[in-house]
Each structure stands twice: as C-alpha cells, then as structure tokens.
Amino acid sequence: MRSDYREGMKPYEKLGEATTPDGTVLALYRHDGAYLIRADGVELMSTRRHHSEDRLAELACAHVTQVAGARVLVGGLGLGFTMRAALRVLPEDAQVVVAEFLPEVVAWNADPEFGISTEAMRDPRVQIVQDDIVNVLRDNPGGFDAIMLDTDNGPDGQLMSENTRLYTARGVTTTLAARRPGAVLAYWSVGNDPRFARALRQRGLAVETVHARAHETSGPIHTIYVVTSDA
C-alpha cells in the first residue's frame, strides 16, 4: 500500500499502515530520504530526530556494559533507535529483548528495501518478541539487568489508550518485578511529567530526570526518567 501526497513541495510516500486495538492508525512514511511513523496523523518518531531515544539506551545500559551475559529489555521497537543504541554499548554475550505489539512495525524495521533496522535485527544478540510489553514484563520476573520503555509518548499524554496501563501503579509494579538486583529502569517521555516522577519516588525509588533533545543540537526537549532502587 503506497500513496503520495505533498506538504509544501516535498512528497510524502506512505509505505504501510497498521491499526492498534483501540483503533489508532499508525502509518509509515518516507519523506526526503527519511522515515517517520505517524499515529492518526501525529508524528511519533523520525529517523531524522532520535537523539533522545539513543540517550535512553545509553543511560539504562551504562552499568551493564561490563556485565557478563547481561539481558536487557526494550519496550517498543519504533524505528529501532533504542535497540541499536543498546547494541552499540553492550558486550557480545548480551541479549537484547525487544517487545513490539504490532507485527507491521516489526516488518517495517526488517524490510531490506527500507533498511531501517535490517542489520540490527540480524544481530544474534537480538530477540524480537511480538507481544504487549506488559505481558513480556509479567512473563519475566527478575529477568532483566536494564529495562528501557519507549512506548507511545511515555507517561505524559499517550496517543493510544492501550498503553496507559504501563504507567499506572499496577503497571509500574509489574515493571519493577521484572528487574534483576541492581537493574536500572528508564522511561522515555515526550514531555516532563513531575507527577509520574513523584509517584515513583513515593515508592522509595531514586529517580533522575534527564532532558535530551530530539536532535543533538535542535528540536523539542524530551524527558528520560532513570530509576534505581536506592532512594
């Protein structure tokens, strides 16, 4: 399924479409050499601006770069930037589990014509799990040395209602139970959400709020909450 339309003078080519359980339509576009995913017309991510997704992995995985057999979880494949950033810093014996609910998103990343994440998904350290991230967390108690959650827009203003439960008290409990001792949990958020950070601290967790631009030198500023057990 492909269609072209114009915004200004540059063509946008629709390459694929997927519908979430709540009816939100995700679409993959190619525009001027870049790829982007929109949800009901709102841009979620782009290959031109991914610095904050890279930082998510760098912050979450910094403590396990020398850990033998480290196992980490990425919640949400997106355009693959967090997965690829984790692979860059983790050792050869690590495992990177990536949970992605929509098979279409997995297919877009794997398509050699697009070249988005084709090579990274062939890395023997990568395991793609096509399932809801909450199910993956629940099925792996004490299973991960680092958890990176980049699902929807984070705790601040989800576009897809099915992602809300990840950021509820129950969802946080499920996520915390999936950590190994000393594991770091990092949440990506499109904006700053002090209430979410406060709720985490009220559970006795230490929370560092890190701000990162979408692009290294420009673009909107996103928020990463880096969570450890030591308050």
BELFEN-V795869 format. One record per residue. RES is the residue in one letter. PHI is phi as a letter, one per 30 degrees, with the letter a starting at -180 (none if undefined). PSI is psi in radians with two decimals (NA if undefined). Layout:
RES,PHI,PSI / RES,PHI,PSI
This chain:
M,none,2.04 / R,b,2.47 / S,a,2.60 / D,c,2.48 / Y,b,2.95 / R,b,2.42 / E,b,1.94 / G,i,-2.20 / M,c,0.01 / K,c,2.28 / P,d,2.47 / Y,c,2.21 / E,c,2.05 / K,d,2.16 / L,c,-0.38 / G,a,2.89 / E,b,2.57 / A,b,2.62 / T,c,2.24 / T,d,2.91 / P,e,-0.52 / D,d,0.09 / G,j,0.00 / T,d,2.34 / V,c,2.05 / L,c,2.42 / A,b,2.41 / L,c,2.26 / Y,b,2.67 / R,c,2.31 / H,b,1.99 / D,h,0.71 / G,i,-0.10 / A,c,2.82 / Y,c,2.53 / L,b,2.68 / I,c,2.28 / R,c,2.57 / A,c,1.97 / D,h,0.72 / G,i,-0.15 / V,c,2.21 / E,d,2.20 / L,c,-0.72 / M,a,2.80 / S,a,2.59 / T,d,-0.18 / R,d,-0.39 / R,b,1.78 / H,b,0.26 / H,e,-0.71 / S,d,-0.56 / E,d,-0.67 / D,d,-0.77 / R,d,-0.59 / L,e,-0.85 / A,d,-0.72 / E,d,-0.72 / L,d,-0.70 / A,d,-0.57 / C,c,-0.05 / A,e,-0.61 / H,d,-0.12 / V,c,0.19 / T,d,-0.38 / Q,c,0.20 / V,d,2.15 / A,d,2.32 / G,i,0.53 / A,d,2.46 / R,b,2.12 / V,b,2.77 / L,b,2.31 / V,c,2.10 / G,c,1.82 / G,j,2.00 / L,d,-0.73 / G,h,-2.21 / L,c,0.29 / G,i,0.12 / F,d,-0.71 / T,d,-0.72 / M,e,-0.83 / R,d,-0.64 / A,d,-0.67 / A,d,-0.74 / L,d,-0.58 / R,d,-0.53 / V,c,-0.21 / L,c,2.64 / P,d,2.99 / E,d,-0.37 / D,c,0.18 / A,d,2.87 / Q,b,2.28 / V,c,1.86 / V,c,2.21 / V,c,2.07 / A,c,2.14 / E,b,2.17 / F,d,-0.67 / L,c,2.10 / P,d,-0.49 / E,d,-0.67 / V,d,-0.69 / V,d,-0.77 / A,d,-0.69 / W,d,-0.77 / N,d,-0.58 / A,d,-0.22 / D,d,2.05 / P,d,-0.40 / E,d,-0.65 / F,d,-0.64 / G,i,0.50 / I,d,-1.00 / S,b,0.40 / T,e,-0.90 / E,d,-0.73 / A,d,-0.66 / M,d,-0.29 / R,d,-0.17 / D,d,2.26 / P,d,-0.27 / R,d,-0.24 / V,c,2.33 / Q,b,2.01 / I,c,2.18 / V,c,2.01 / Q,d,1.60 / D,a,2.88 / D,d,2.37 / I,e,-0.60 / V,d,-0.68 / N,d,-0.72 / V,d,-0.74 / L,d,-0.80 / R,d,-0.61 / D,d,-0.09 / N,b,1.05 / P,d,2.31 / G,i,0.57 / G,c,-0.20 / F,b,2.48 / D,d,-0.31 / A,a,2.50 / I,b,2.20 / M,c,2.05 / L,c,1.94 / D,b,1.27 / T,c,2.08 / D,i,-2.33 / N,c,0.27 / G,i,-2.87 / P,d,-0.30 / D,c,1.61 / G,i,1.12 / Q,d,2.53 / L,d,-0.42 / M,c,2.09 / S,d,-0.48 / E,d,-0.25 / N,d,-0.18 / T,e,-0.68 / R,d,-0.38 / L,d,-0.50 / Y,c,0.10 / T,d,2.98 / A,e,-0.72 / R,d,-0.70 / G,d,-0.69 / V,d,-0.70 / T,d,-0.77 / T,d,-0.72 / T,d,-0.80 / L,d,-0.61 / A,d,-0.30 / A,d,0.03 / R,d,2.54 / R,d,2.85 / P,e,2.28 / G,i,0.03 / A,d,2.62 / V,c,2.41 / L,c,2.25 / A,b,2.25 / Y,c,2.32 / W,c,2.42 / S,b,2.43 / V,d,-0.47 / G,b,3.10 / N,d,2.32 / D,b,1.42 / P,e,-0.54 / R,d,-0.68 / F,d,-0.79 / A,d,-0.70 / R,d,-0.71 / A,d,-0.65 / L,d,-0.75 / R,d,-0.58 / Q,d,-0.26 / R,c,0.12 / G,i,0.32 / L,c,2.57 / A,d,2.25 / V,b,2.11 / E,c,2.24 / T,c,2.06 / V,c,2.34 / H,c,2.38 / A,b,2.40 / R,d,2.73 / A,d,-0.70 / H,c,2.70 / E,e,-0.61 / T,b,-0.01 / S,a,-3.13 / G,i,3.07 / P,d,2.75 / I,c,2.16 / H,c,2.96 / T,b,2.41 / I,b,2.20 / Y,c,2.03 / V,c,2.04 / V,c,2.26 / T,b,2.99 / S,d,-0.22 / D,c,1.84 / A,d,NA
